[in-house]
């Protein structure tokens, strides 16, 4: 064990872990594994799912997404949702934005935008 630790620069405890994996699983057991504990970041697939839901869906229980609702629908923690929203620069827009049921909503927004730019 000491020789493996010297050669790799790893601690003796890590060498013992590697030896145990090799004995149990062979060479396959030496492959890199994610660190123990909770994942450090969401997979890109999950972040895309949250962003797609945010801009294309309305929750059944409300007029807009809250952290808790999005966490529930996306099966993530309440702490992971704002990380995705902040990275996409959406968090500040979601506090007041509500999707309308009005079929002419898009036209109303466009008209409002034109009027606000003519002032």
C-alpha positions in Angstrom: 0.0 0.0 0.0 2.8 2.4 0.8 4.3 2.0 -2.6 1.0 2.7 -4.4 0.5 5.8 -2.2 4.0 7.0 -3.1 3.7 6.3 -6.8 0.2 7.9 -7.1 0.6 10.7 -4.5 -2.6 9.4 -2.9 -3.2 8.9 0.8 -2.9 5.4 2.2 -6.6 5.3 2.9 -7.3 6.0 -0.8 -5.0 3.2 -1.8 -6.9 0.9 0.5 -10.2 1.9 -1.1 -8.7 1.2 -4.6 -7.4 -2.2 -3.4 -10.8 -3.2 -2.1 -12.5 -2.1 -5.3 -10.0 -4.1 -7.3 -10.5 -7.2 -5.2 -14.2 -6.9 -5.4 -14.7 -5.7 -9.0 -11.4 -6.3 -10.8 -10.1 -3.5 -13.1 -13.6 -2.1 -13.7 -13.7 -1.2 -10.0 -10.8 1.2 -10.5 -12.8 3.5 -12.8 -13.5 7.0 -11.5 -16.7 7.4 -9.6 -18.6 10.5 -8.6 -17.8 11.7 -5.1 -20.1 10.7 -2.3 -22.9 12.9 -1.1 -25.3 15.0 -3.1 -24.5 15.9 -6.7 -22.7 19.2 -7.1 -24.7 20.3 -10.2 -27.8 19.3 -12.0 -27.3 17.4 -15.2 -27.8 19.6 -18.3 -30.8 17.5 -19.3 -32.6 18.4 -16.0 -31.7 22.1 -16.3 -33.1 22.1 -19.9 -36.3 20.4 -18.6 -36.7 23.2 -15.9 -36.1 25.9 -18.4 -38.5 24.4 -20.9 -41.2 24.0 -18.3 -40.7 27.5 -17.1 -41.3 29.2 -20.4 -43.7 26.8 -22.1 -46.0 25.4 -19.4 -48.2 26.8 -16.7 -48.6 24.9 -13.4 -52.1 23.6 -12.8 -52.3 25.1 -9.3 -51.2 28.6 -10.1 -50.8 31.4 -12.8 -47.0 31.2 -12.7 -44.1 29.1 -11.4 -42.9 29.3 -7.8 -39.7 27.6 -6.6 -41.7 25.0 -4.7 -44.0 24.2 -7.6 -41.1 23.9 -10.1 -39.2 21.7 -7.7 -42.2 19.5 -7.3 -42.9 19.2 -11.1 -39.2 18.8 -12.0 -38.4 16.4 -9.1 -35.5 18.5 -7.9 -34.9 20.4 -4.6 -36.1 23.9 -3.9 -32.5 25.0 -3.8 -31.7 23.8 -7.4 -34.5 25.7 -9.2 -33.1 29.2 -8.5 -29.6 28.0 -9.6 -31.1 27.2 -13.0 -33.2 30.3 -13.2 -30.4 32.6 -12.2 -28.0 31.0 -14.7 -30.6 31.7 -17.4 -31.3 35.2 -16.1 -34.9 34.3 -15.5 -35.3 34.7 -11.7 -36.1 38.4 -11.6 -38.6 38.0 -14.4 -40.6 35.2 -12.8 -41.4 37.2 -9.6 -44.0 39.3 -11.4 -44.6 37.6 -14.8 -47.9 35.7 -15.2 -49.1 34.0 -18.4 -52.5 35.1 -19.5 -55.3 32.9 -20.7 -56.3 35.7 -23.2 -56.0 34.4 -26.8 -54.9 37.9 -27.9 -52.2 38.0 -25.2 -49.3 38.0 -27.6 -50.9 40.8 -29.7 -51.6 42.9 -26.5 -47.9 42.5 -25.4 -46.7 43.5 -28.9 -48.9 46.6 -28.9 -47.8 47.5 -25.4 -44.2 47.2 -26.5 -44.7 49.4 -29.6 -46.5 52.1 -27.4 -43.8 52.1 -24.8 -41.1 52.6 -27.4 -42.8 55.6 -29.0 -42.8 57.6 -25.8 
